[in-house]
Amino acid sequence: MPAAGSGPEGVVTRGTTNINRLRRSDRRLVHHPDVRALLRSAERPLVVDLGYGASPVTTLELARRVRTVRPDVDVVGLEIDPGRVVPDRDGVRFRRGGFELAGLRPHLVRAFNVLRQYPEHAVADAWARVTSSLAEGGILIDGTCDELGRRATWVTVSAEGPRSLTLAWDPFDLSRPSDIAERLPKALIHRNVSGERIHDVLRRADRAWDVAAPLAVYGPRVRWRHAADMLRQEGLPVRPIRRRLRDNVLEIPWSAVAPR
């Protein structure tokens, strides 16, 4: 990455995107108690979509969704490639920028499929650069998903460091939870090997899924809810989700998956 102060920081990504590709993370964000509290408590809430790609469609979708939490949320889409910066529309601003966030101080930054194209050793520096520009209490969502958004994973990061890992998938897309491993964030995708925490978590999720097989007749959502309950009873710190979800979701503290 270029040195701080020398202009937009980062490199141009492939820029691929699709309509509704980031719906799973958006759905979780707008119902997550920490995100809702953050946006509702800010005097002038600002959300940045970092590296939105060749089309601004997912930024516009994000704006519509976060405004169900707070109608006056200011949303800015940032792209390092000047050729991808589009005119403002639907109350969303578009600017050129990278990890320095174009001098903005947002409360929430979403960066999906950006760091996946960087080497693993660059992740910590990128996290630190983005979080150093956040408003007080702000958070970064660093995520990865497949081309159609059926499988999504993301790390929630604050100025103090990574907080949690969330895995979310179409209940009818995976034959077993560990199939999501190919879409892990860059910080973990090379760590799904014996001896690493993320490998252990995925193996345990598969075992719980297998034990819950008799519930398959009621559908994969019911089966996964029972599997997640089993993981919690076994001592894995799975965050309980109180509302019914369209997606299967596994959210755990970063300490449970951090690279050794």
N, C-alpha and C positions, 0 to 999 in steps of 0.2 A: 504493500500500500504506500502511496506517496506520503511524504511527511506532512504532519499537521500544519495547516496554514497555507499549503501550496495549491489549494483548490479542492474540488471534490475528491474524496479519498475512496479508493477501491478500483476495481476493474470492471469492464463491461461484461455482463452475463449474457447467456444465450437469449434471454428475454421471452421464452415460451410462456404462454398463458392460455387460459380457457375460461369461458363463462362459468361461474359458480365453482371454480376449482378450489377455492379456499373456504367453502361453506362450512366445513366441519370445524375448523378453528374459529371462524366467525361466530358460529352458533354457541360454542363453548365460551368464547370471550364475553359475549353480551349477557350471559347468564352466570358468569363466574363472580362470586361475591367480592373478590378483591378488585376486579376490574370495575365493577359497578360502583363500588365505594369510591374508587379513585376518580372516576369520571364525574360522579355526582358531587364530590367534595371540592373539586377544582373551581376556582373563580371563572377561569376561561379555559376550558378543557381543549387540549390540542392533541390530535392523533396523526401520526405520520406513517404512511405506507412506503417503506424503503425498498427500492428496486422493483417497481411494479411491472417492468418488462415492456414488451412491444405494444401492448394494449393497456389502457387504463381501466378496463372493465372491472377487475377485482378491487381496485381502489374505490370505484363508485359503489360497488356492492358493500364494501366495508363501511362507507359513509352512511348508507341507508340503514345498516344494521346497528351501528353504534348510536345513531340518532334515535333509536327506539329507547335507549337508556337515558340519553341527554340530547334533546333536540337541537341545542345550540353548539354541539361539538364542532370545532373547526378541524377539517381534514385536509391534509396536504400529501400529495403523491410526489415522491422524489425518484429521479432517475439520473444515473451518472452519464448515460449516453444522451447528448443534446438532441440527437435526432428523434428520440422517443418522447421528448417533453411536449405535451399537447396543450392547447388552450384550456383555460379554466372552464368548468362546466358543472351544472347541477350543484352549485355551492361548494365545489371542491377545487382547491388550487393545485397546480402542477408546476414543479420547479426542478432545476438541475441540482443534484446533490448526491452525496455518498455517506460514508460512515460519520462524517462531521455534521450531518443533518442540516446542512446549509445554514448553520447558525441558529436554528430553531431550538426551542426548549420544550419538547413535547412531553405529555404525560404517558403516552403509550406509543410504542413503535412496533410495527409488524414488519418483519423481514423474512419473507418466505422464499425458499429456493434461491437464496443469495449466497450464503456461506457454503452451500453444498458444492459449489464450484471452486472453492478455495482449499488449500492444504489444511490438514487438521491442526498443524501448529499455529495457523493464523487465527484460529477461532477466538482464543482468549484475548488477543489484542483487539480484535474487532468488537467483541463484547464490551471491553473496557472503553474503547473509543466512543461507542454509541451511548453507553450508560453514563459516561462523564458529561454528556450533553442533555440528559433528561432533566425535567423539572423534578422538584423534590418529591420523593415517593414514586417516581415514574418507573415503568417497566418496559422491557424489550421482549418481544416474542420472536424467537429465532426458530423457524420451522422448515419442514420439507414435506412435500406431498407428491403423489403420482400425477400423471398428466390429466386425469379426469377427477382428481380430488377424492377418490374412494378411500385412500389411505393417507393419513396425515399424522405427523409427529412434531412436537415443538418443545423447546426449552423456554421457561419463563426466567428472565434474568433481571436483577436489580443492580443498583450501584454496589451492593455488598457481594454480588456474585450470583451464580445460577441458583434458582429456588426449587424448581420442579421440572419433571418431564411428563408430558401428556401424550398418550397414544390414542388416536380416534380412528375408527374405521367403519365402513359400510358393513352392517351385520351379515349381509349376504355375499360379501366379497372374499372373505378369508375363510380357509378351511380350518385354520388354527391360529391363535394369537401371534405366534412367532413369525408368521408370514409377513408381518409388518416390518421386519428387521431391515429389509432392503430400502426402506424409506426413513430410517433413523436419521436424526440430525447429524451434521458433520462431526460434532464432538463425540459421537458414540458409534457411528456406522462401522468404524474399523475395530470397535471394541467388543463386538458380538462373538467372542471366542472364550473358550474354557478358561476360568480363572477371573473373568471380569464380571462385575456386578450386573450389568445389563444382560449378559448371557444367562446368568442365574435367574433373573427376574422373568425373562421370556420362557425359560424351561419350566419354571414353576407355574407360569400362566398356562402353558400347554397342559401340564399335569392336571391343574384344576379344571380346565376345559374338558379333558377326557373324563374326569370323575363326574362331571355334570352332564355327560352324554345322555343319560335317561330323560333329561328335560328337553332334548332336541325337538321332541314332538310339539313343544309349545313355541318353538322358534328360537333363533340365535340370540335375540335380545334377552329373553328369559334365561336361557342357558348361561349367557355371559354374566348376568347379574348374580346368579348363584355361584359361578366360578370366582367372581371378584369377592364375594362374601367369604368364600373359602380361603382365598389368599389373605384376607384381612384377619380371619380367625387363626391362620398359621403364623401371624406376626408381621407380614409384609405391610408397610404403612400405606395402604391404598386409601386415597381420599374418598370418602363416601360422597355420592352425588344424590341429593334429595329429590330431584325432579326426574320425571320420565324422559328418556332421551331417544331420539331417532338413531343415534350412533352408539356403537360400543366404545366405551371410554375407559382408559386406565390412566389415572393420575397419581404420581408418587413423588415424594421429595427427592431432590437431586442427590442427597446423601446415599439413597438406596441404589443409585445407578452410576455414581461418579466413577470415572476411570481410576483404576488402581495405580 
